[in-house]
Each structure stands twice: as C-alpha cells, then as structure tokens.
Amino acid sequence: MTSEVDLYQRKYSLLKRKCEELHQTNEKLVNRIHQVKRILKRYKCERRMLVEELDKHGDDFREAEIPPMYEVAGGCESQDIEDASGILNSSLQLSDQA
C-alpha cells in the first residue's frame, strides 16, 4: 500500500514540477512578446518622425531605389508572422538550455 502511495506521490511531484516549468516558460514568452511589441512601437514612431522630417525637407526618399538585400518580397503576411514566432520560440528554447 505504501509503495503505491509513494509511486503516486512521485508522479504527482513530477507533474507539478513539469507544470511549474511550463508556467515559467509561458511567462518568459509573454514577457518577450510584450518587449517585442514595445520595440516595434518605438521603431514605428521613429520611422514616422523620420518620414515627417524627410517630407519637411522635400526629400524624394519614396522614389529611391532599394538595394536588393533590403527588399521585402510580398510584405508581411500571416505566414511571416508565424515564421517569426517560430524563430522566437526556438531562440527562447536555446537560451533556456544555455
């Protein structure tokens, strides 16, 4: 009887530890998502201000030729976002392993 209890207690403690690890991982992901959103918001604001300044000076930056290494093919689609989130997840897993 006590061996069954011990077995269930070990299983319980293992499951509890796994749940805590998943919770910590989830918290890290949520924090990283908020951090990335803040960074994107700041970059968008900076870009908007730069565009306004260039417009004030009459710069024709919109007509400038973009070097091939900076071109974005097709814009940002949902698949791009999924790919980016996969990269984010894999980078977080690598940082956790280190």
C-alpha positions, 0 to 999 in steps of 0.5 A: 500500500505504501509503495503505491502511495509513494509511486503516486506521490512521485508522479504527482511531484513530477507533474507539478514540477513539469507544470511549474516549468511550463508556467515559467516558460509561458511567462518568459514568452509573454514577457518577450512578446510584450518587449517585442511589441514595445520595440516595434512601437518605438521603431514605428514612431521613429520611422514616422518622425523620420518620414515627417522630417524627410517630407519637411525637407522635400526629400524624394526618399519614396522614389529611391531605389532599394538595394536588393538585400533590403527588399521585402518580397510580398510584405508581411503576411500571416505566414511571416508572422508565424515564421517569426514566432517560430524563430522566437520560440526556438531562440527562447528554447536555446537560451533556456538550455544555455 
